[in-house]
């Protein structure tokens, strides 16, 4: 309880771990669109948001679940899916006339080569201008899934069945992930060109 004038309550959304008000205020002061990336347990969400006095307005929103509609079979939470989600969000933003934004990762920890930066690389590769440092982006080998394909080739058939059961269930061989990635990326380019 607040019994003295020295005791100060934290904002409710800060206590719940939902909003970093200091970072939000800094981003709002730039008067640019925000490229918001959020990670859930199963999906990746990328949005282009503008700040208004009555509240934030979402202009473009893409969920990695939308990749399934395009034929993506390798799950919605890996680095390849993160890149494709960012690429799709960037293409949709450009189609709506948004050419520049600032990255907003919320309360997530900034880690070099993470899914957050895979989404960023996808958006930048689509043509959206977002200021960033090239050193934090994941490599192309990790983005297109070559590291997964190499790992799957090194395993025995039994181990592949155990470790990649979800891929097998969806009808994709882990060794063919780079080709599948390229196919879906081309579909996105065709659909939103």
C-alpha positions as CSV (number, residue, x, y, z in Angstrom):
1,X,0.0,0.0,0.0
2,X,1.0,3.6,-0.5
3,X,1.5,5.0,3.0
4,X,4.0,7.8,2.4
5,X,4.6,10.4,-0.3
6,X,7.9,8.6,-1.2
7,X,6.1,5.5,-2.3
8,X,5.4,5.6,-6.1
9,X,3.2,3.0,-7.9
10,X,4.4,1.7,-11.2
11,X,2.1,2.0,-14.2
12,X,-0.2,-1.1,-14.5
13,X,1.0,-2.1,-18.0
14,X,4.6,-1.8,-16.8
15,X,4.0,-4.0,-13.8
16,X,2.3,-6.6,-16.1
17,X,5.4,-6.5,-18.4
18,X,3.4,-5.2,-21.4
19,X,4.7,-1.7,-22.0
20,X,8.1,0.0,-21.7
21,X,6.9,3.6,-21.4
22,X,10.4,5.1,-21.7
23,X,11.0,3.4,-25.0
24,X,7.5,4.1,-26.2
25,X,7.8,7.8,-25.5
26,X,11.1,7.9,-27.4
27,X,9.6,6.2,-30.4
28,X,6.5,8.4,-30.4
29,X,8.7,11.5,-30.5
30,X,10.2,10.5,-33.8
31,X,6.8,11.1,-35.6
32,X,7.3,8.1,-37.8
33,X,5.4,4.8,-38.3
34,X,6.4,2.1,-36.0
35,X,7.2,-1.4,-37.3
36,X,6.1,-3.5,-34.3
37,X,7.2,-7.1,-33.9
38,X,5.7,-9.4,-31.3
39,X,6.5,-13.1,-30.7
40,X,4.0,-15.6,-29.2
41,X,4.6,-19.2,-28.5
42,X,3.3,-20.4,-31.9
43,X,3.3,-17.3,-34.2
44,X,5.1,-14.1,-35.1
45,X,3.2,-10.9,-35.5
46,X,4.4,-7.9,-37.5
47,X,2.5,-4.6,-37.6
48,X,2.9,-1.1,-38.9
49,X,1.4,1.3,-36.3
50,X,0.9,5.0,-36.1
51,X,0.4,6.8,-32.8
52,X,-2.5,9.2,-32.3
53,X,-3.8,11.0,-29.3
54,X,-6.9,8.7,-29.0
55,X,-4.6,5.6,-29.2
56,X,-2.5,3.6,-31.6
57,X,-3.9,2.8,-35.1
58,X,-2.7,-0.4,-36.8
59,X,-2.3,0.2,-40.5
60,X,-0.8,-3.1,-41.6
61,X,-0.9,-6.4,-39.6
62,X,0.5,-9.8,-40.6
63,X,0.5,-13.0,-38.6
64,X,2.8,-15.9,-39.5
65,X,-0.4,-18.0,-39.7
66,X,-1.1,-16.1,-43.0
67,X,1.9,-18.0,-44.5
68,X,-0.1,-21.2,-44.4
69,X,-2.5,-19.7,-46.9
70,X,0.4,-19.2,-49.3
71,X,1.5,-22.9,-48.8
72,X,4.1,-22.6,-46.0
73,X,4.4,-26.0,-44.3
74,X,7.3,-25.5,-41.9
75,X,5.6,-23.9,-38.9
76,X,5.0,-20.4,-37.8
77,X,7.7,-19.7,-35.3
78,X,11.1,-20.4,-36.9
79,X,13.6,-17.9,-38.4
80,X,12.4,-18.7,-42.0
81,X,8.8,-18.0,-41.0
82,X,9.9,-14.8,-39.2
83,X,11.7,-13.5,-42.3
84,X,8.7,-14.3,-44.6
85,X,6.3,-12.6,-42.1
86,X,8.4,-9.5,-42.2
87,X,8.7,-9.7,-46.0
88,X,4.9,-10.0,-46.3
89,X,4.3,-7.1,-43.9
90,X,6.8,-4.9,-45.8
91,X,5.1,-5.6,-49.1
92,X,1.7,-4.8,-47.7
93,X,3.0,-1.6,-46.1
94,X,4.6,-0.5,-49.4
95,X,1.3,-1.3,-51.2
96,X,-0.5,1.0,-48.7
97,X,2.0,3.8,-49.4
98,X,4.2,3.4,-46.2
99,X,7.9,3.6,-47.1
100,X,9.6,4.3,-43.8
101,X,9.2,3.1,-40.2
102,X,11.1,2.6,-37.0
103,X,11.6,-0.8,-35.3
104,X,9.7,-1.4,-32.1
105,X,10.6,-4.7,-30.3
106,X,8.7,-3.9,-27.1
107,X,10.1,-5.6,-23.9
108,X,11.9,-8.4,-25.8
109,X,15.7,-8.6,-25.4
110,X,17.7,-7.6,-28.4
111,X,19.8,-10.6,-29.5
112,X,22.0,-10.6,-32.6
113,X,20.6,-13.0,-35.3
114,X,17.3,-13.6,-33.5
115,X,13.7,-14.0,-34.9
116,X,13.1,-10.3,-34.2
117,X,15.9,-9.3,-36.6
118,X,14.8,-12.0,-39.1
119,X,11.4,-10.1,-39.3
120,X,13.3,-6.8,-39.7
121,X,15.5,-8.3,-42.5
122,X,12.4,-9.5,-44.3
123,X,10.8,-6.0,-44.1
124,X,14.0,-4.3,-45.3
125,X,14.4,-6.8,-48.2
126,X,10.8,-6.1,-49.3
127,X,11.8,-2.4,-49.8
128,X,10.6,-0.8,-46.5
129,X,13.2,1.6,-45.1
130,X,13.9,0.8,-41.4
131,X,17.1,2.2,-39.8
132,X,19.2,-0.7,-38.5
133,X,22.7,-2.1,-38.0
134,X,23.6,-4.8,-40.5
135,X,25.6,-6.7,-37.9
136,X,22.5,-7.8,-35.9
137,X,20.7,-9.4,-38.9
138,X,20.8,-13.3,-39.2
139,X,22.7,-14.8,-42.1
140,X,21.0,-15.8,-45.4
141,X,21.9,-19.5,-44.6
142,X,19.9,-19.3,-41.4
143,X,17.0,-17.4,-43.0
144,X,16.4,-19.8,-45.8
145,X,16.8,-22.9,-43.6
146,X,20.0,-24.3,-45.0
147,X,21.3,-25.0,-41.4
148,X,18.2,-27.1,-40.8
149,X,18.6,-29.0,-44.1
150,X,22.3,-29.7,-43.2
151,X,21.4,-30.9,-39.7
152,X,18.6,-33.2,-41.1
153,X,21.0,-34.7,-43.6
154,X,23.5,-35.6,-40.8
155,X,20.8,-37.5,-38.8
156,X,19.7,-41.1,-39.3
157,X,16.2,-41.7,-40.7
158,X,14.9,-42.6,-37.3
159,X,16.2,-39.4,-35.7
160,X,14.7,-37.4,-38.5
161,X,11.3,-39.0,-37.8
162,X,11.6,-38.1,-34.2
163,X,13.0,-34.5,-34.5
164,X,11.0,-33.4,-37.5
165,X,7.7,-35.1,-37.0
166,X,5.7,-31.9,-37.5
167,X,7.5,-31.3,-40.8
168,X,6.7,-34.8,-42.0
169,X,3.1,-34.5,-40.8
170,X,2.8,-31.3,-42.9
171,X,4.3,-33.1,-45.9
172,X,7.7,-31.4,-46.2
173,X,11.2,-32.9,-46.0
174,X,13.5,-30.9,-43.8
175,X,16.3,-31.3,-46.4
176,X,14.1,-29.4,-48.9
177,X,13.3,-26.4,-46.7
178,X,15.5,-24.0,-48.6
179,X,13.6,-24.7,-51.9
180,X,10.3,-24.5,-50.1
181,X,11.4,-21.1,-48.6
182,X,12.3,-19.7,-52.1
183,X,9.0,-20.9,-53.5
184,X,6.9,-19.1,-50.8
185,X,9.0,-15.9,-51.1
186,X,8.4,-15.8,-54.9
187,X,4.6,-16.3,-54.2
188,X,4.6,-13.3,-51.9
189,X,6.4,-11.2,-54.5
190,X,3.9,-12.3,-57.3
191,X,0.9,-11.7,-55.1
192,X,1.9,-8.2,-53.9
193,X,3.7,-6.8,-56.9
